[in-house]
Amino acid sequence: MAAQDDSTPWSAPLIASNSTESLLHGRGYFSELGAVRRKPARPDAPPTLSKSCSDKLALKQCTSALSSLTSLLICPQNAYIHSLILPASQYSMVACDRAFSPTGRMRVIGDKKWNGGYEFRPFAVRTTSLEFRYSRRSAMASERLATSNISVVWTPTLQETLIGGVLQGRKQFDPRGASQVCRRQMWRAVVDVVALCGLVGLGMAVMRGSYGGFKEVSGVLAERRRVKSEVTAGALSGWIRNGGDSGFQLGNV
């Protein structure tokens, strides 16, 4: 919004209180500055409860770059984002300050600190003149750019090609088509590390029933849940938990 020639908030029509649109907006309703928004943001996309990248990055300033699983193995205190690099052509200081800084919507957090190494640690937003080779701003007039559903996972010990989030050659919803970086496999990796370290108490906690049950009930993640609860109730008010897909178990995959 801040990048528009006229950044005056637009007036928005009133909508029913029980409408999904009234809970989490996409691109529309620009009169609500600093609001938590969903993605995909296109108006013709099915409504979801997935949050925009800027909202998730804002929360990461309090929860660290770690996930729930990795926070069991690494202290969050040493895993915060230091700098966010944006292309200079797309940078809006007003918008970034509103989204991330202690003077924007995150001001209600202040210099808050929690137990377990958690705190509000705002990152610096920096710019670069470099442009991604295949960005719309770098493409030649004769080139037609489109997003792809093919992705690659590469590490010195692992290479994967994923099509629509599924291993190439496997069918969707086939457990064998899951990537090594999916939630179930990362959960299994943590269980293996905990077992190798002989952490019996932690091992019992991470083996709890379903993935969702482990995240929402386990005492070892209580402080992380408290951080998320306080931040989404204050600075990121309107944040709606995206649940319903965490009932899976570790199984034998």
C-alpha positions as CSV (number, residue, x, y, z in Angstrom):
1,M,0.0,0.0,0.0
2,A,2.8,2.4,0.9
3,A,4.3,2.0,-2.6
4,Q,1.2,3.5,-4.3
5,D,1.2,7.0,-5.6
6,D,-1.6,7.8,-3.2
7,S,-1.2,5.6,-0.1
8,T,-4.4,6.9,1.5
9,P,-6.2,3.8,2.9
10,W,-9.1,2.8,0.7
11,S,-12.6,2.7,2.0
12,A,-14.0,-0.9,2.3
13,P,-17.5,-2.2,2.2
14,L,-19.0,-3.8,5.3
15,I,-19.1,-7.6,5.2
16,A,-20.9,-10.2,7.2
17,S,-19.2,-11.0,10.5
18,N,-19.3,-14.7,9.8
19,S,-17.6,-14.4,6.4
20,T,-14.2,-15.9,5.9
21,E,-13.2,-12.6,4.2
22,S,-13.9,-10.8,7.5
23,L,-11.4,-13.0,9.3
24,L,-8.4,-13.0,7.0
25,H,-8.0,-10.8,4.0
26,G,-6.0,-11.3,0.9
27,R,-5.1,-8.4,-1.4
28,G,-8.4,-6.5,-0.7
29,Y,-9.4,-4.3,2.2
30,F,-6.4,-2.0,2.0
31,S,-8.0,0.3,4.5
32,E,-6.9,-2.2,7.2
33,L,-3.2,-1.3,7.4
34,G,-1.0,-3.7,9.3
35,A,-3.6,-6.5,9.2
36,V,-2.7,-10.2,9.1
37,R,-3.4,-11.4,5.6
38,R,-3.7,-14.7,3.9
39,K,-2.1,-16.3,0.9
40,P,-2.6,-16.9,-1.9
41,A,-3.8,-13.3,-2.0
42,R,-5.5,-13.4,-5.4
43,P,-9.2,-12.7,-5.1
44,D,-10.1,-15.7,-7.3
45,A,-8.1,-18.2,-5.1
46,P,-9.9,-20.4,-2.6
47,P,-9.8,-18.9,0.9
48,T,-7.1,-20.4,3.2
49,L,-5.7,-19.7,6.6
50,S,-2.1,-19.6,5.4
51,K,-0.5,-16.4,6.4
52,S,1.4,-13.9,4.2
53,C,5.2,-14.1,4.3
54,S,5.4,-10.7,6.0
55,D,3.2,-11.8,8.8
56,K,5.2,-15.1,9.3
57,L,8.5,-13.1,9.3
58,A,7.1,-10.7,11.9
59,L,6.3,-13.6,14.1
60,K,9.7,-15.1,13.6
61,Q,11.2,-12.0,15.2
62,C,9.7,-13.5,18.5
63,T,9.9,-17.2,17.9
64,S,13.3,-17.3,16.1
65,A,13.9,-19.0,12.8
66,L,13.5,-22.4,14.4
67,S,10.4,-24.6,14.0
68,S,8.7,-26.3,16.9
69,L,10.8,-29.4,16.3
70,T,14.2,-27.8,15.8
71,S,13.7,-25.6,18.9
72,L,13.9,-28.8,21.0
73,L,17.5,-29.3,19.8
74,I,18.8,-25.8,19.4
75,C,18.4,-22.9,21.8
76,P,16.2,-20.2,20.1
77,Q,18.4,-17.5,21.7
78,N,21.1,-18.2,19.0
79,A,18.8,-18.6,16.0
80,Y,17.2,-15.2,15.2
81,I,17.2,-13.6,11.8
82,H,19.7,-10.7,11.7
83,S,18.9,-9.1,8.3
84,L,16.2,-9.3,5.7
85,I,17.5,-8.4,2.2
86,L,15.0,-7.0,-0.3
87,P,15.5,-5.7,-3.9
88,A,15.8,-1.9,-3.8
89,S,13.2,-1.6,-6.5
90,Q,10.6,-3.2,-4.3
91,Y,11.5,-1.7,-0.9
92,S,9.1,0.6,0.9
93,M,10.5,1.9,4.2
94,V,7.0,2.9,5.4
95,A,5.6,-0.6,4.7
96,C,8.6,-2.4,6.3
97,D,8.5,-0.2,9.4
98,R,4.8,-0.9,9.8
99,A,5.2,-4.6,9.3
100,F,8.3,-5.4,11.3
101,S,9.8,-2.6,13.3
102,P,9.3,-1.7,17.0
103,T,7.6,1.5,15.9
104,G,5.1,-0.3,13.7
105,R,2.5,-2.9,14.6
106,M,5.1,-4.8,16.7
107,R,5.4,-1.8,19.2
108,V,2.9,-3.5,21.6
109,I,5.6,-6.2,22.1
110,G,8.2,-3.6,23.2
111,D,11.4,-5.2,24.5
112,K,9.5,-8.3,25.6
113,K,11.5,-11.3,26.7
114,W,10.2,-14.8,27.6
115,N,11.8,-17.8,29.2
116,G,13.6,-20.4,27.1
117,G,15.7,-17.9,25.1
118,Y,12.7,-16.2,23.4
119,E,12.5,-12.4,22.9
120,F,11.4,-9.8,20.5
121,R,14.5,-9.3,18.3
122,P,13.7,-7.2,15.3
123,F,15.8,-7.8,12.2
124,A,17.4,-5.1,10.0
125,V,15.8,-4.6,6.6
126,R,18.5,-3.9,4.0
127,T,18.4,-3.5,0.2
128,T,20.3,-4.8,-2.8
129,S,20.5,-3.5,-6.3
130,L,20.8,-7.1,-7.6
131,E,17.7,-8.6,-9.3
132,F,16.8,-12.2,-9.6
133,R,17.5,-13.4,-13.1
134,Y,13.9,-14.6,-13.6
135,S,12.0,-11.8,-11.9
136,R,9.5,-9.9,-13.9
137,R,11.8,-6.8,-13.7
138,S,14.7,-8.7,-15.3
139,A,12.8,-10.5,-18.0
140,M,13.2,-9.4,-21.6
141,A,10.2,-8.3,-23.5
142,S,10.2,-11.5,-25.5
143,E,10.3,-13.7,-22.4
144,R,7.2,-15.1,-20.8
145,L,7.7,-16.0,-17.2
146,A,5.5,-18.3,-15.2
147,T,5.7,-20.0,-11.8
148,S,6.6,-23.7,-11.6
149,N,5.4,-26.5,-9.4
150,I,8.7,-28.2,-9.6
151,S,11.2,-27.7,-6.8
152,V,14.6,-29.2,-5.9
153,V,16.0,-30.2,-2.5
154,W,19.8,-30.4,-2.5
155,T,22.3,-31.1,0.3
156,P,25.6,-32.9,0.2
157,T,23.8,-36.1,1.2
158,L,20.4,-35.6,-0.3
159,Q,18.9,-34.7,-3.7
160,E,15.2,-34.6,-4.4
161,T,12.9,-33.4,-7.2
162,L,9.4,-32.5,-6.1
163,I,6.4,-31.9,-8.3
164,G,3.6,-30.3,-6.5
165,G,5.3,-31.1,-3.2
166,V,5.5,-34.8,-4.0
167,L,8.6,-36.8,-5.0
168,Q,8.9,-37.2,-8.7
169,G,7.5,-40.6,-9.7
170,R,5.2,-40.9,-6.8
171,K,1.4,-40.2,-6.6
172,Q,-0.1,-37.5,-4.5
173,F,-1.1,-38.6,-1.0
174,D,1.2,-41.6,-1.2
175,P,3.2,-41.6,2.1
176,R,6.2,-42.8,0.1
177,G,6.0,-39.6,-1.9
178,A,6.9,-37.4,1.1
179,S,10.0,-35.3,1.0
180,Q,12.8,-35.8,3.5
181,V,12.1,-32.3,4.7
182,C,8.3,-32.8,5.3
183,R,7.0,-32.5,8.8
184,R,6.7,-36.3,9.4
185,Q,10.3,-36.9,8.4
186,M,11.7,-34.0,10.4
187,W,9.7,-35.3,13.4
188,R,11.3,-38.7,12.9
189,A,14.8,-37.1,12.6
190,V,14.3,-35.3,16.0
191,V,13.1,-38.6,17.6
192,D,16.3,-40.3,16.3
193,V,18.6,-37.5,17.6
194,V,16.9,-37.6,21.0
195,A,17.3,-41.4,21.2
196,L,21.0,-41.1,20.2
197,C,21.5,-38.5,23.0
198,G,19.8,-40.7,25.6
199,L,17.3,-38.0,26.5
200,V,14.6,-40.3,27.9
201,G,12.2,-37.6,29.2
202,L,12.3,-35.6,25.9
203,G,12.0,-38.8,24.0
204,M,8.7,-39.7,25.7
205,A,7.4,-36.1,24.9
206,V,8.2,-36.2,21.2
207,M,6.7,-39.6,20.8
208,R,3.3,-38.4,21.9
209,G,0.4,-39.6,19.7
210,S,-0.2,-37.3,16.8
211,Y,2.0,-34.5,15.5
212,G,-0.6,-31.9,16.5
213,G,-1.0,-33.5,19.9
214,F,2.8,-33.3,20.5
215,K,2.9,-29.6,19.5
216,E,-0.2,-28.5,21.4
217,V,0.0,-30.6,24.6
218,S,3.7,-31.3,25.1
219,G,5.2,-29.4,28.1
220,V,8.6,-29.1,26.3
221,L,7.0,-26.6,23.9
222,A,4.9,-24.7,26.4
223,E,7.0,-21.5,26.3
224,R,7.0,-21.4,22.6
225,R,3.2,-21.7,22.6
226,R,3.0,-18.9,25.1
227,V,5.2,-16.6,22.8
228,K,3.0,-17.3,19.8
229,S,-0.2,-16.8,21.8
230,E,0.9,-13.4,23.2
231,V,2.2,-12.1,19.9
232,T,-0.8,-13.2,17.8
233,A,-3.2,-11.8,20.4
234,G,-1.4,-8.4,20.4
235,A,0.8,-7.3,17.5
236,L,-0.6,-9.8,15.1
237,S,-4.2,-9.7,16.2
238,G,-6.5,-11.4,13.8
239,W,-4.2,-14.4,13.4
240,I,-6.2,-17.5,13.0
241,R,-4.6,-20.8,13.7
242,N,-4.2,-23.0,10.6
243,G,-5.1,-26.4,12.0
244,G,-6.7,-29.6,10.7
245,D,-3.8,-31.1,9.0
246,S,-1.7,-32.2,12.0
247,G,-3.5,-35.3,13.0
248,F,-1.0,-37.6,11.4
249,Q,1.2,-40.0,13.4
250,L,4.9,-40.9,13.1
251,G,4.0,-44.4,11.7
252,N,6.6,-46.5,9.9
253,V,7.3,-44.2,7.0
